[in-house]
Amino acid sequence: MLLFAAHDPGARNHIRPIYNHALGLGEAAEFVDLFSSDRLMDDDQAMALIHDSRPEVLIAGCSLNQAEWPLVRAGKRSGIKTAVMVDIGAEDKLDPVEPADFPDRFLVTNPGCRGELIEFGASPETIVMTGSAHIELLSQRRPASGGYGTKRLYGLASDDNLAPLFCGPDTDASIEAVLSLAALLPMTPLSRPVVVVRPHPRAPQKERLESACRQFEYVHYDAGENISGSDLLVASRFSLAMASTVSLESLVLGVPSAFYQIGWDFLGLDRLYRNIDGIPRIRQADDLKAFVGRALDKPGLSMPDGLENYQGALGRIWKVIGDLRGRD
């Protein structure tokens, strides 16, 4: 049996296609959503799950709150092979995890991530640059024409231009970013703008962010319960994120994206995302105008070559799992 576990939305996204692939092959597999089963963030509870399920391999995500590590430690102490998928960057996700608790394999999405892991004490032979099966899966999706159905769900006209902002986990910073973007976007070439603000799932006091959005007619708060992130992206002229894997999802769907960094203290998240240098950073009003202009002139931009190494990712990941199981 294969056991999959992850907490943060990004971490869950990156390993769920592997889980689905296992099920499609007829493998026995279980997926544990640690966001809903936070009791497993306790070492004793994690050990009990490993003892009861006795998986061949544990495949875990790597969340900012380090929720997966009790299961990884329990797996190692029980003689279970372990693999951890680390996307984007490693620094804030591993500190202060001890090298003795590192998994049998790290699956990473970029060379910078590999370098960070080595600096943390991981053996180079335990690190495999697989890329993201989640991004690979999205690259195979054929977007619906125009995204008109999504616009209707928002009650918008067909010529309204969606520009979603995907917020970070800090509610105060998210409010500052929304206020900044709402003031600056009307000064760009975008006509009939509609900003859809998506909160981070772990952000506290989301009602404060919703209240800030209500100050502007063209800013809509959306908790994300009715429209998927990919459907929203497909219907958008471009997307903005405070720093999120959503920007990679946007690019691979052919929708231009940038990290919005005006009006809030972005240094912490910018450090986490420093390995992704193919996504523009918007740090002043002129940057926003230039980005919007490029997005309007050249719609349908594709993923930059080599960004996150997503092509063939699922096959590479599945090979690592096979190696851990002792199978060809």
Salt bridges, closest charged atoms under 4 A:
ASP8 OD1 - HIS7 ND1 2.82
ASP8 OD1 - ARG202 NE 2.88
GLU27 OE1 - ARG325 NH2 2.92
GLU27 OE2 - ARG327 NH1 3.61
ASP33 OD1 - ARG12 NH1 3.62
ASP43 OD1 - ARG73 NH2 2.89
ASP52 OD1 - HIS51 ND1 3.66
GLU56 OE2 - ARG325 NH2 2.84
GLU56 OE1 - ARG327 NH2 3.72
ASP87 OD2 - HIS14 NE2 3.29
ASP87 OD1 - LYS93 NZ 3.18
GLU91 OE2 - ARG271 NE 3.76
GLU91 OE1 - ARG274 NH2 2.98
ASP92 OD2 - ARG271 NH2 3.27
ASP101 OD1 - ARG77 NH2 3.80
GLU116 OE2 - ARG274 NH2 2.78
ASP159 OD1 - ARG192 NE 3.31
ASP160 OD1 - ARG192 NH2 2.74
ASP172 OD1 - ARG208 NH2 2.62
GLU210 OE2 - ARG214 NH2 3.32
ASP222 OD2 - ARG198 NE 2.85
ASP231 OD1 - ARG141 NH2 2.65
GLU249 OE2 - HIS134 NE2 2.73
ASP270 OD1 - ARG281 NE 3.26
ASP270 OD2 - ARG283 NH2 2.92
ASP323 OD2 - LYS319 NZ 3.16
